[in-house]
Each structure stands twice: as C-alpha cells, then as structure tokens.
C-alpha cells in the first residue's frame, strides 16, 4: 500500500483498520500497528504542543475522558514525529485483521491463529476460495477488537450466510438450525458493543490539528520568551507597536527581554552618566534630574524596551485582568497563538496583493474596471484578500476516539485515546507531516459581521462598539468571540451565541470558498482545506498537496481569475440538489452543497449552513444571509 505522508496522518494511524490487498491479491483489511518514525525537525514543538493541549482540555470540558494524556503546561508531553522514509524499511506496519474467514461454497467459518496461517482455499471443503469477514467491535471507551467466531458450549462448527443474515453465524444443535448474532460485552467498560464494518469511518475518529509553522528561528525564539512576548503580539494587533519596531524586537529578543532594557535599568544607566557629568562640572545640581530623563529617553536601549507594549496590552484588557489573573493569562496565550499564525500567513515570504491581482486581470481583459472586484468583495463581505506562498503547515494527529467525536453524543464515557509513548523520551507520539504550500487569505469585514449579528437579533444595539473606531471593533471581537470555546469535535454551546454564530458564518463561508476553488483552480476540493481565525475574522484556504504550491494553482486563480471566482462563489453555493430536504431537515448543509471530504474539514463537517450566507426563509429559519444583507 502506497500513501503520501499527508494521507498517512489522516488515514493510516496506529489502531486503525485499513483496506489493502493480501498476498493473494484479494481485498483485505489490516490493523495498523506501528510507524517507523523519526523526530520531526525544523518545527517549534512547544507552539504546536500548546494547541494540542488546548484541544484536549476542551474535550475534557465537554465530559470526555482524557486520562491517557498529560496536559500539564509545565511538562513536555508529546514528541512530534514523521515517517522515517528509510530505504528498504516499511514506514508503516500493519497486520492482517480480522482473522475470521468464510467459504462461499460450504459456508463454513474459520478463525486462523496468525496472519501467516491464512490460506487461499477453504481448509475444510478444499473447494471454495475463502473470504475475509471484515467486521470489528469498536467501543466508545477506546477498546476495539476484530470479529471473532462466537463461543457456544459444545459447538465447533459455524456457518456464515451473508445473503441470508449478514451480522451473525448459524450453527446446529442436533437437527435444529440456530442463529447467533454478532455482539460482545466490552471487557473495559462493560458496554454492549455491536459489530461494524472494519473500514467504517466511525470506528476511528482521528483528532488532528493544523498549525502554521513560524517563519525562521528568530520568531520561534521570540515566542518562547513567554507571557511578555504573547502580550507584545496582542499589542501589535492593536497598533501599539509598528511592524518595524516589532521586527526589531524579534531579531534582538535576547536583549529585548533582558534586564538591560527595562525602564529601571535604562534610568540607572542614565543616572550614572548624568552624575559623571555632574562630577566633571558639565551640569549643575538642579539640572541633574532633567539630564537623567533626557539621557534615558535618548538611550538606544529604548528601541528594545518592551515594558510599555506589555503594559498597553494589560491596559486594553484591564477588565479581564482584574476579574481573574489566571484566566487572563490563559486567554492571552490563546489569543496570541492565533494572532501569531495569522501574522505568519499575512507576512509570508511570497505575497500577491489584491491590487496586483486587479492589475493583472485588467491587463488581460478579464475585468474592465477595478470596481468590479471591489463591488464583489463588498457583497461577499471581504475586506481584504491576498495569496500567500511558501507557508509551512504542520498537520498532526494526536489521538483518536471510536464511534463518535463529541462526548455529548456518546452513549457512555467517550475516551480520547493517546498514541503510544516513545521509548526514549517517554512522551506520547504525535504523528505529523510538514507541508510547504500556498493559499488564499480572506479577511472578512468585521463591521459587516457586527451589522449581520445585529440585524439577526444575535446582539442588541447597546452591545455594538463604535464601528467607526477600528481599535474599538478589534477589541469587541477579542472580548466577545472566544476561540477557546471552539473545538474540532463538538458544537459551541448556546450560552455563547456570539462565538457560535461568528464561527458558523466563517466556517460556512470557508466551505463555499473551497467548493468553488476546487472547480476553478485545477485542484480538487478534496485536496483543499482551511484554517479559521475567529479573532481576526479571517479564513486561510490552502492546498494539502505539495503539487498545489508547485503548480501555483490557487495563486494563479487569484492572480488571473479572481473576479470570475467571486461571482461563482456567490452563484454556485446558493442552491443544493437536495433542496428542500437539505434546508428543512439538514440545516442547509449536506453532501450536495457545503459538506466536504473528511480530510478537508477538521471540524468533521459540523457547524455549517447555507442559511448563514443566503436568506433561505423556512418555518425553522428566519436568518438574513450575510451575502444578501
């Protein structure tokens, strides 16, 4: 079986049953046992580990079992690894499973002891070519077992007739023909488990995260300076520090975060210099304080003084800081994590701006005037957009559940299962892959989102900020949209309607962007995916395939066809072939419209709906669509 690294991270993980061919060329399933791995280099593992732990804690808050994991922030709990790709050595080891086979001729069932014992011909009648019974027992507690021949005292011969009854076996007691249905009691939790197809997606739900890898060692070193660095990132978002000033601090982070550049150290050095001038008679006693202040202000160390920027962050969010210092720190870490990734994409090594795209389309005659694009952007609520290239993304799988992903949907205790520990470090393995790719970054108009929330009665007039004040608008979203409440596995609670509706809107818009990009860029929608930054109201649609970067498919579409793309985004996603059922029953999201391949949506295609984009009036829905305001 040959798969790309990116596919393996989603589709071939330890504990998962996968389809393949056996040594006789017949269809078979196998249980993935191990990866031949190596530590992934060139990444900022602490940056990625922080996001993994955040997701695990969210799972616990929804009532899930995370006993497999250590989420202590003070400890390194995970080792991020990738396929070793060593010549002559399989990267992934899997074992034939289940070992129960049946004969289509005599219908006798056989359970082999080892994969090597499996034969081509029926060991009983010697006539039929045996087939694997590809069924397993998965449980919400994490336990899973391949199907086994039932155990009944005194019975040794069992018969399988899939056309008569598929989920059980027949046996004889005397002349009586009896049927035993497949099923078992879980040895771990005691829950009764029903059989399922070995290949069914419900047997194994991989928990993944996609993280933008930071640009260069300077940025990684800066981020690891801790809470003060996080506050600096937040201050930059509120324009308290210029881009040049921020980059200077990043390049000189050791000095910037040292005692030398603190206010007290700068003043102490200035006072030493001033007193030296006083002792030489160059200034008078009554000029001493003024000289100290002047020398302190002109010190070169001021350029790297971070204290004012840290204080600016605290002053902006003084209310949150006073309410709970602990919650404030956790929130700042989460906010900064999102902003850091957003800024990395925004300031990527290769950027094609909207103005450059418009100029290109004017030159080749695809649009007649730049206001064509401006009107379409306004209609779709896009405040800014750019293509970003040479963006490095780390995709990781850190655990899995069975049957369902959301603890609220489980019948029993849903467990998030960790992967095995690395023998040398005793840290849990996280299976990952690095991808250098390109994508399109959409900044959605925050003011239009506020007006949409207001006109749909999600917020009231007295909750609106001053929409003419960009800082006030940014602060409102920072305070009212809580990305820490958004998980990859479950819905957002109704008691946080602002976060819920903002995310539903952005997520639905993202899938519409992906659908149309899949039609126009030359890359299948199944090869595209998303990262959503709710704090900045931004969407990054990118290619999961390295070919996307090589071919320049998305950037080419953005540069030459963006006007046509925007028109089709609006027109192509309004209708669904399954309407009115999709609108009435499925919340206006199904396989015929916004639902993508599982590998394209880390949210498992939940929290979506065309009704957030278009005004689809029904008895259950009275929302005014964002694109039709």
C-alpha positions as CSV (number, residue, x, y, z in Angstrom):
1,X,0.0,0.0,0.0
2,X,1.5,3.4,-1.0
3,X,0.2,6.6,0.5
4,X,1.6,10.1,0.7
5,X,2.7,11.4,4.1
6,X,-0.2,13.8,4.3
7,X,-2.7,10.9,3.7
8,X,-1.0,8.8,6.3
9,X,-1.5,11.4,9.0
10,X,-5.3,11.1,8.5
11,X,-5.9,7.7,7.1
12,X,-3.2,5.2,8.3
13,X,-2.7,5.6,12.0
14,X,-2.0,3.0,14.8
15,X,-5.2,1.4,16.0
16,X,-7.0,1.9,12.6
17,X,-8.2,-0.7,10.2
18,X,-7.3,0.0,6.6
19,X,-8.2,-1.7,3.3
20,X,-5.4,-3.3,1.2
21,X,-4.7,-6.4,-0.8
22,X,-3.5,-9.7,0.8
23,X,-0.7,-11.8,-0.6
24,X,-3.1,-13.5,-2.9
25,X,-4.3,-10.2,-4.4
26,X,-7.7,-10.3,-2.7
27,X,-9.3,-7.4,-0.9
28,X,-8.5,-7.5,2.8
29,X,-8.4,-5.3,5.9
30,X,-5.4,-4.9,8.2
31,X,-4.9,-3.3,11.6
32,X,-2.2,-0.6,11.7
33,X,0.3,-1.5,14.4
34,X,3.3,1.0,14.3
35,X,5.1,3.7,12.3
36,X,8.8,3.6,11.6
37,X,9.3,7.2,12.6
38,X,11.8,9.9,13.3
39,X,11.5,13.1,15.3
40,X,10.3,16.0,13.1
41,X,12.9,18.7,12.9
42,X,12.6,22.4,11.9
43,X,9.4,23.0,13.9
44,X,8.5,24.9,17.1
45,X,7.2,21.9,19.0
46,X,6.2,24.0,22.1
47,X,4.0,26.2,19.9
48,X,2.2,23.1,18.5
49,X,2.0,21.3,21.8
50,X,0.2,24.2,23.4
51,X,-2.6,23.9,20.8
52,X,-2.8,20.1,21.2
53,X,-3.2,20.5,25.0
54,X,-5.8,23.2,24.5
55,X,-7.9,20.9,22.3
56,X,-7.6,18.0,24.8
57,X,-8.7,20.2,27.7
58,X,-11.8,21.3,25.6
59,X,-12.6,17.6,25.1
60,X,-12.5,17.2,28.9
61,X,-14.7,20.2,29.5
62,X,-17.4,18.5,27.3
63,X,-17.2,15.5,29.6
64,X,-14.7,13.4,27.7
65,X,-12.1,11.0,29.2
66,X,-8.6,12.3,28.8
67,X,-6.9,10.0,31.3
68,X,-4.5,8.9,28.6
69,X,-2.9,12.3,28.4
70,X,-0.8,14.6,30.5
71,X,-1.8,18.2,29.8
72,X,0.4,19.9,32.4
73,X,1.7,23.0,30.8
74,X,5.0,22.8,32.7
75,X,5.9,19.4,31.1
76,X,6.7,18.3,27.6
77,X,4.1,15.6,27.0
78,X,4.4,15.0,23.2
79,X,7.0,14.0,20.7
80,X,6.1,15.1,17.2
81,X,7.3,12.6,14.6
82,X,7.0,11.8,10.9
83,X,7.6,8.8,8.7
84,X,11.3,8.0,8.6
85,X,11.3,7.1,4.9
86,X,14.3,4.8,5.3
87,X,15.1,2.8,2.1
88,X,14.1,-0.9,2.3
89,X,12.2,-0.5,5.6
90,X,8.4,-0.1,5.6
91,X,7.3,3.2,7.1
92,X,4.1,1.7,8.4
93,X,3.5,-1.8,9.7
94,X,0.0,-3.3,9.6
95,X,-1.2,-6.8,10.3
96,X,-4.0,-8.8,8.6
97,X,-7.1,-8.5,10.7
98,X,-9.7,-9.9,11.3
99,X,-8.6,-13.5,11.0
100,X,-12.1,-14.9,10.6
101,X,-12.8,-16.2,7.0
102,X,-15.7,-18.0,5.4
103,X,-16.1,-20.1,2.4
104,X,-18.7,-19.1,-0.3
105,X,-19.1,-22.8,-1.2
106,X,-19.6,-24.6,2.0
107,X,-20.2,-21.5,4.2
108,X,-18.1,-22.8,7.0
109,X,-16.3,-20.2,9.1
110,X,-12.6,-20.5,10.0
111,X,-10.7,-18.5,12.5
112,X,-6.9,-18.5,11.9
113,X,-4.4,-18.1,14.8
114,X,-1.9,-15.9,12.9
115,X,-1.9,-13.9,9.6
116,X,0.7,-16.3,8.2
117,X,-1.7,-19.2,8.6
118,X,-4.3,-17.7,6.3
119,X,-4.8,-19.8,3.2
120,X,-6.3,-19.2,-0.2
121,X,-8.6,-22.2,-0.3
122,X,-11.1,-23.3,2.3
123,X,-9.3,-25.6,4.8
124,X,-12.5,-27.6,5.2
125,X,-14.1,-28.3,1.8
126,X,-10.9,-27.5,-0.2
127,X,-13.2,-26.2,-2.9
128,X,-14.0,-22.5,-2.3
129,X,-11.8,-19.5,-2.2
130,X,-12.2,-18.1,1.3
131,X,-13.2,-14.5,2.0
132,X,-12.3,-12.3,5.0
133,X,-15.1,-11.3,7.3
134,X,-14.3,-7.6,7.5
135,X,-16.1,-6.7,10.8
136,X,-14.9,-5.3,14.1
137,X,-16.2,-4.4,17.5
138,X,-15.4,-0.7,18.4
139,X,-16.4,0.8,21.7
140,X,-16.6,4.4,22.9
141,X,-14.2,3.7,25.7
142,X,-11.4,3.2,23.1
143,X,-11.4,-0.6,23.1
144,X,-11.6,-2.3,19.7
145,X,-11.4,-6.0,18.6
146,X,-11.6,-7.8,15.3
147,X,-14.7,-10.0,14.8
148,X,-14.3,-13.5,16.4
149,X,-16.3,-16.7,15.9
150,X,-18.9,-16.9,18.6
151,X,-18.3,-19.2,21.6
152,X,-21.1,-21.6,22.4
153,X,-20.5,-24.7,24.6
154,X,-20.3,-27.8,22.6
155,X,-20.4,-26.0,19.2
156,X,-17.3,-26.1,17.0
157,X,-18.8,-25.6,13.5
158,X,-20.3,-22.3,12.5
159,X,-21.7,-21.2,9.1
160,X,-21.8,-17.8,7.6
161,X,-24.6,-16.9,5.0
162,X,-24.2,-13.2,4.2
163,X,-27.1,-13.1,1.8
164,X,-29.4,-14.6,4.5
165,X,-28.3,-12.9,7.7
166,X,-25.1,-10.8,7.5
167,X,-24.4,-10.0,11.1
168,X,-24.2,-13.4,12.7
169,X,-23.5,-17.1,12.2
170,X,-25.6,-20.2,12.1
171,X,-24.9,-23.4,14.0
172,X,-26.6,-26.7,14.5
173,X,-27.7,-28.4,17.8
174,X,-28.9,-31.8,16.7
175,X,-31.3,-31.1,13.8
176,X,-32.1,-27.6,15.0
177,X,-30.5,-24.7,13.0
178,X,-29.8,-21.7,15.2
179,X,-28.5,-18.2,14.7
180,X,-26.1,-16.3,16.9
181,X,-25.9,-12.6,16.3
182,X,-22.6,-10.8,16.5
183,X,-22.0,-8.7,19.6
184,X,-20.0,-8.7,22.7
185,X,-19.6,-7.1,26.1
186,X,-16.7,-4.6,26.2
187,X,-14.0,-6.0,28.6
188,X,-13.0,-2.5,29.6
189,X,-16.3,-0.7,30.3
190,X,-18.9,-3.4,30.2
191,X,-20.9,-1.7,27.5
192,X,-22.5,-4.0,24.9
193,X,-20.7,-3.5,21.5
194,X,-22.3,-4.1,18.2
195,X,-20.3,-5.1,15.1
196,X,-19.3,-2.6,12.4
197,X,-17.5,-2.7,9.1
198,X,-13.8,-2.7,9.6
199,X,-13.4,0.2,7.1
200,X,-16.2,2.3,8.6
201,X,-15.1,5.8,9.4
202,X,-17.0,5.6,12.8
203,X,-14.6,3.0,14.0
204,X,-11.8,5.5,14.3
205,X,-12.0,9.3,14.5
206,X,-8.5,10.8,14.3
207,X,-8.1,14.1,16.2
208,X,-6.0,16.4,14.1
209,X,-4.7,19.9,14.3
210,X,-3.1,22.1,11.6
211,X,-0.6,24.7,12.8
212,X,1.3,27.3,10.8
213,X,5.0,26.8,11.4
214,X,6.7,30.0,12.4
215,X,8.9,31.8,10.0
216,X,12.6,31.4,10.9
217,X,14.4,30.8,14.2
218,X,14.1,34.4,15.4
219,X,10.3,34.2,15.5
220,X,10.4,30.9,17.4
221,X,12.9,32.2,19.9
222,X,10.8,35.3,20.4
223,X,7.6,33.3,21.0
224,X,9.3,31.1,23.6
225,X,10.1,34.2,25.7
226,X,6.7,33.6,27.4
227,X,3.9,35.7,28.6
228,X,5.6,39.1,27.8
229,X,6.1,38.0,24.2
230,X,2.4,37.0,23.9
231,X,1.3,40.4,25.2
232,X,3.6,42.1,22.7
233,X,1.9,40.2,19.8
234,X,-1.5,41.3,21.1
235,X,-0.3,44.9,21.4
236,X,0.8,44.8,17.8
237,X,-2.7,43.7,16.7
238,X,-3.9,46.9,18.4
239,X,-1.3,49.0,16.6
240,X,0.6,49.9,19.8
241,X,3.8,48.9,18.1
242,X,4.8,49.3,14.4
243,X,5.8,46.5,12.1
244,X,9.4,47.7,12.0
245,X,9.6,48.1,15.8
246,X,8.1,44.6,16.3
247,X,10.6,43.0,13.8
248,X,13.5,44.8,15.6
249,X,12.5,43.2,18.9
250,X,12.0,39.8,17.3
251,X,15.5,40.0,15.8
252,X,17.0,41.1,19.1
253,X,14.8,39.2,21.5
254,X,17.6,38.1,23.9
255,X,18.4,41.8,24.5
256,X,14.8,43.0,24.5
257,X,13.8,40.5,27.2
258,X,16.8,41.1,29.3
259,X,17.2,43.3,32.4
260,X,19.3,45.7,30.4
261,X,16.3,47.2,28.5
262,X,13.9,47.6,31.4
263,X,12.9,51.1,32.4
264,X,14.7,50.8,35.7
265,X,18.0,49.6,34.1
266,X,17.8,52.4,31.4
267,X,17.2,55.0,34.2
268,X,20.0,53.6,36.3
269,X,22.5,53.8,33.4
270,X,21.3,57.3,32.6
271,X,21.7,58.4,36.2
272,X,25.3,57.0,36.2
273,X,26.1,59.1,33.1
274,X,24.4,62.2,34.5
275,X,26.3,62.0,37.8
276,X,29.6,61.6,35.9
277,X,28.7,64.8,34.0
278,X,27.9,66.5,37.3
279,X,31.2,65.4,38.9
280,X,33.0,66.9,35.9
281,X,31.2,70.2,36.3
282,X,29.4,69.9,33.0
283,X,26.0,70.2,34.5
284,X,24.6,71.8,37.7
285,X,22.9,70.0,40.6
286,X,19.5,71.5,39.7
287,X,19.9,70.1,36.1
288,X,20.6,66.5,37.3
289,X,17.0,65.2,37.1
290,X,16.3,66.8,33.7
291,X,19.6,65.3,32.4
292,X,18.7,61.8,33.7
293,X,15.3,62.0,31.9
294,X,16.9,63.2,28.7
295,X,19.6,60.6,28.6
296,X,17.0,57.8,29.4
297,X,14.8,59.0,26.6
298,X,17.6,59.0,24.1
299,X,19.1,55.7,25.1
300,X,19.4,53.2,22.2
301,X,18.0,50.5,24.6
302,X,14.7,52.3,24.4
303,X,14.1,50.8,20.9
304,X,14.1,47.3,22.6
305,X,12.2,48.3,25.7
306,X,9.1,46.1,25.8
307,X,7.6,47.3,29.1
308,X,5.3,49.9,27.5
309,X,3.9,47.4,25.0
310,X,3.3,44.8,27.7
311,X,1.5,47.5,29.7
312,X,-0.5,48.5,26.7
313,X,-1.9,45.0,26.4
314,X,-2.8,45.0,30.1
315,X,-4.5,48.4,29.9
316,X,-6.6,47.4,26.9
317,X,-7.9,44.4,28.7
318,X,-7.8,45.8,32.3
319,X,-11.3,44.5,33.0
320,X,-10.4,40.9,32.1
321,X,-7.1,41.1,34.0
322,X,-8.8,42.4,37.2
323,X,-11.5,39.7,37.0
324,X,-9.1,36.8,37.0
325,X,-5.3,36.9,36.5
326,X,-5.2,33.2,35.8
327,X,-8.0,33.3,33.2
328,X,-6.5,36.4,31.7
329,X,-3.1,34.7,31.2
330,X,-4.7,31.6,29.6
331,X,-6.8,33.8,27.3
332,X,-3.8,35.9,26.2
333,X,-1.8,32.8,25.4
334,X,-4.7,31.5,23.2
335,X,-5.3,34.9,21.5
336,X,-1.5,35.4,20.8
337,X,-1.3,31.8,19.4
338,X,-4.0,32.6,16.9
339,X,-2.5,36.1,16.0
340,X,1.0,34.6,15.6
341,X,-0.2,32.2,13.0
342,X,-2.3,34.9,11.2
343,X,0.7,37.2,11.1
344,X,2.9,34.5,9.7
345,X,0.5,34.0,6.8
346,X,0.0,37.7,6.4
347,X,3.7,38.3,6.1
348,X,4.6,35.2,4.2
349,X,7.8,35.0,2.1
350,X,5.7,35.3,-1.1
351,X,2.6,37.5,-1.2
352,X,0.4,38.5,-4.1
353,X,-1.8,41.5,-3.1
354,X,-5.3,42.3,-4.2
355,X,-4.0,45.3,-6.1
356,X,-1.6,43.2,-8.0
357,X,-4.3,40.7,-8.8
358,X,-6.6,43.5,-10.1
359,X,-3.8,44.9,-12.3
360,X,-3.2,41.5,-13.8
361,X,-6.9,41.0,-14.6
362,X,-7.1,44.4,-16.1
363,X,-4.1,43.7,-18.3
364,X,-5.5,40.5,-19.7
365,X,-9.0,41.9,-20.1
366,X,-10.8,39.7,-17.6
367,X,-12.3,42.7,-15.9
368,X,-13.0,46.2,-17.3
369,X,-12.6,48.2,-14.1
370,X,-11.2,47.6,-10.6
371,X,-14.6,48.5,-9.0
372,X,-15.9,45.1,-10.4
373,X,-13.7,43.4,-7.8
374,X,-14.4,46.0,-5.1
375,X,-18.2,45.5,-5.5
376,X,-18.0,41.7,-5.4
377,X,-15.7,41.9,-2.3
378,X,-18.2,44.2,-0.6
379,X,-21.1,41.9,-1.5
380,X,-19.3,38.9,0.0
381,X,-18.0,40.9,3.0
382,X,-14.4,40.6,2.1
383,X,-12.4,43.5,3.5
384,X,-9.0,42.3,2.2
385,X,-7.6,39.3,0.5
386,X,-4.1,38.1,-0.6
387,X,-2.4,35.0,-1.9
388,X,0.4,33.7,0.4
389,X,3.1,31.3,-0.7
390,X,5.9,29.3,0.9
391,X,3.7,28.9,4.0
392,X,4.8,25.9,6.1
393,X,2.0,24.0,7.8
394,X,2.4,21.1,10.3
395,X,-0.5,18.7,10.3
396,X,-0.7,16.5,13.3
397,X,-2.8,13.6,14.7
398,X,-2.5,13.4,18.4
399,X,-5.2,10.8,19.4
400,X,-8.5,9.2,18.4
401,X,-11.9,8.3,19.6
402,X,-14.2,5.5,18.4
403,X,-17.9,5.7,17.3
404,X,-18.4,9.5,17.8
405,X,-16.2,12.6,18.3
406,X,-18.3,14.6,20.8
407,X,-18.7,13.4,24.4
408,X,-22.2,14.9,24.4
409,X,-23.2,12.5,21.6
410,X,-21.8,9.4,23.3
411,X,-23.9,6.7,25.0
412,X,-21.3,6.1,27.6
413,X,-17.9,7.5,28.6
414,X,-16.2,8.7,25.4
415,X,-12.4,8.4,25.7
416,X,-9.8,10.3,23.7
417,X,-7.1,7.7,23.3
418,X,-3.4,8.8,23.2
419,X,-0.9,7.1,20.9
420,X,1.9,5.0,22.4
421,X,4.8,6.6,24.2
422,X,8.2,7.0,22.6
423,X,10.6,4.5,24.3
424,X,13.5,7.1,24.7
425,X,11.6,10.2,25.8
426,X,8.5,8.6,27.4
427,X,6.4,11.2,25.6
428,X,3.2,10.4,23.7
429,X,3.7,10.2,20.0
430,X,2.1,12.8,17.7
431,X,2.1,11.7,14.1
432,X,2.7,14.6,11.7
433,X,3.8,15.9,8.3
434,X,5.2,19.2,7.1
435,X,3.9,20.8,4.0
436,X,5.1,23.9,2.2
437,X,2.1,25.2,0.4
438,X,0.2,28.2,-0.8
439,X,-3.2,29.6,-0.2
440,X,-5.6,32.5,-0.2
441,X,-6.1,34.6,3.0
442,X,-9.5,36.2,3.2
443,X,-10.1,38.9,5.8
444,X,-13.8,39.2,6.4
445,X,-15.3,42.6,7.2
446,X,-15.7,42.8,10.9
447,X,-18.1,45.7,10.7
448,X,-20.4,43.9,8.3
449,X,-20.3,40.9,10.7
450,X,-21.4,43.2,13.5
451,X,-24.3,44.5,11.4
452,X,-25.3,40.9,10.5
453,X,-25.3,39.9,14.1
454,X,-27.4,43.0,14.9
455,X,-30.0,42.5,12.1
456,X,-30.5,38.9,13.1
457,X,-31.0,39.8,16.8
458,X,-28.0,37.9,18.0
459,X,-26.7,41.1,19.6
460,X,-28.6,44.3,20.6
461,X,-27.8,47.9,19.8
462,X,-26.3,48.6,23.2
463,X,-23.8,45.8,22.6
464,X,-22.4,47.4,19.4
465,X,-19.0,49.1,19.6
466,X,-18.2,52.4,17.8
467,X,-18.0,50.9,14.3
468,X,-16.0,54.0,13.1
469,X,-13.2,53.1,15.5
470,X,-11.1,50.2,14.2
471,X,-9.5,49.7,17.6
472,X,-12.9,49.5,19.3
473,X,-14.1,47.0,16.8
474,X,-11.0,44.8,17.2
475,X,-11.3,45.0,21.0
476,X,-15.0,43.9,20.7
477,X,-14.2,40.8,18.8
478,X,-11.3,40.0,21.1
479,X,-13.6,40.2,24.1
480,X,-16.7,38.6,22.7
481,X,-15.6,35.9,20.3
482,X,-14.0,33.1,22.3
483,X,-11.9,30.8,20.1
484,X,-11.1,28.8,23.3
485,X,-14.7,27.5,23.2
486,X,-14.4,26.2,19.6
487,X,-13.3,22.6,19.4
488,X,-12.8,20.3,16.4
489,X,-15.2,17.6,17.8
490,X,-18.4,19.2,19.1
491,X,-20.7,22.2,18.8
492,X,-20.4,25.5,20.5
493,X,-22.7,25.9,23.5
494,X,-25.8,28.1,23.0
495,X,-24.8,30.2,26.0
496,X,-22.1,31.8,23.8
497,X,-24.3,32.9,20.8
498,X,-21.8,35.4,19.5
499,X,-18.9,33.0,19.2
500,X,-21.3,30.3,17.8
501,X,-22.8,32.5,15.1
502,X,-19.5,34.1,14.1
503,X,-17.8,30.7,13.7
504,X,-20.8,29.2,11.9
505,X,-20.7,32.1,9.4
506,X,-16.9,31.9,8.8
507,X,-17.0,28.1,8.6
508,X,-19.8,28.1,6.1
509,X,-18.1,30.8,4.0
510,X,-14.9,28.8,4.1
511,X,-16.5,25.7,2.6
512,X,-18.1,27.8,-0.1
513,X,-14.7,29.3,-0.9
514,X,-13.2,25.8,-1.1
515,X,-16.0,24.4,-3.2
516,X,-15.6,27.0,-5.9
517,X,-11.8,26.9,-5.7
518,X,-12.0,23.2,-6.3
519,X,-13.9,23.9,-9.5
520,X,-11.7,26.7,-10.8
521,X,-8.1,26.2,-9.6
522,X,-7.4,22.8,-11.1
523,X,-7.0,21.3,-7.6
524,X,-9.8,19.1,-6.3
525,X,-11.8,20.4,-3.4
526,X,-10.7,17.2,-1.6
527,X,-7.2,18.5,-1.7
528,X,-8.0,21.8,-0.2
529,X,-8.6,22.7,3.5
530,X,-9.0,25.6,5.8
531,X,-7.7,27.4,8.9
532,X,-10.1,29.8,10.5
533,X,-9.0,32.6,12.8
534,X,-12.2,33.8,14.5
535,X,-10.5,36.6,16.5
536,X,-9.4,38.4,13.3
537,X,-12.4,37.0,11.3
538,X,-10.1,35.5,8.7
539,X,-10.0,32.3,6.6
540,X,-7.0,30.7,5.0
541,X,-7.8,28.3,2.2
542,X,-4.8,26.2,1.2
543,X,-3.7,23.2,-0.7
544,X,-3.0,20.0,1.2
545,X,-0.9,18.7,-1.7
546,X,2.6,19.8,-2.4
547,X,1.6,19.9,-6.1
548,X,-0.6,22.9,-5.3
549,X,2.5,25.0,-4.4
550,X,4.5,23.7,-7.4
551,X,1.7,24.4,-9.9
552,X,0.7,27.7,-8.3
553,X,-2.9,26.7,-8.8
554,X,-4.5,28.8,-6.1
555,X,-2.2,31.8,-6.6
556,X,-2.7,31.6,-10.4
557,X,-6.5,31.6,-9.9
558,X,-6.3,34.5,-7.5
559,X,-4.0,36.5,-9.8
560,X,-5.9,36.0,-13.1
561,X,-9.4,34.8,-12.3
562,X,-10.4,36.3,-9.0
563,X,-13.3,38.3,-10.4
564,X,-14.8,35.3,-12.0
565,X,-14.1,33.3,-8.9
566,X,-16.0,35.7,-6.6
567,X,-19.1,35.6,-9.0
568,X,-19.1,31.9,-8.9
569,X,-18.6,31.6,-5.1
570,X,-21.9,33.5,-4.8
571,X,-23.8,31.8,-7.5
572,X,-22.6,28.2,-7.2
573,X,-23.3,27.7,-3.5
574,X,-26.8,29.1,-3.1
575,X,-28.7,26.1,-4.3
576,X,-28.4,22.4,-3.3
577,X,-29.6,19.5,-5.4
578,X,-31.3,18.0,-2.3
579,X,-33.4,21.1,-1.5
580,X,-35.9,21.4,0.1
581,X,-34.8,18.4,2.2
582,X,-31.4,20.0,2.8
583,X,-32.9,23.3,4.0
584,X,-35.7,21.8,6.0
585,X,-34.1,18.7,7.6
586,X,-30.3,19.1,7.4
587,X,-29.9,22.7,8.4
588,X,-28.9,23.7,4.9
589,X,-25.7,21.7,4.8
590,X,-25.3,18.3,3.2
591,X,-23.2,16.3,0.7
592,X,-24.9,18.2,-2.1
593,X,-23.6,21.6,-1.0
594,X,-21.3,22.6,1.8
595,X,-20.1,19.2,3.2
596,X,-16.5,18.4,2.1
597,X,-14.3,15.3,2.4
598,X,-13.4,14.5,6.0
599,X,-9.7,15.3,5.3
600,X,-10.7,18.8,4.2
601,X,-12.5,19.7,7.4
602,X,-11.0,19.2,10.8
603,X,-14.4,20.1,12.3
604,X,-15.9,16.9,10.9
605,X,-18.3,18.9,8.7
606,X,-20.3,20.1,11.7
607,X,-21.4,23.7,12.4
608,X,-22.2,24.7,8.8
609,X,-25.2,26.0,6.8
610,X,-26.0,27.9,3.6
611,X,-28.6,29.8,5.7
612,X,-25.8,31.9,7.2
613,X,-24.8,33.1,3.8
614,X,-28.1,33.3,2.0
615,X,-31.6,34.3,3.1
616,X,-33.4,30.9,3.0
617,X,-36.7,31.6,4.6
618,X,-38.4,28.5,6.1
619,X,-40.6,27.8,9.1
620,X,-37.4,26.9,11.1
621,X,-35.1,29.6,9.7
622,X,-35.6,33.4,9.7
623,X,-31.9,34.4,9.3
624,X,-30.9,37.1,6.9
625,X,-28.0,35.8,4.9
626,X,-24.7,37.6,5.3
627,X,-24.2,37.7,1.5
628,X,-27.7,39.2,1.0
629,X,-27.8,42.0,3.5
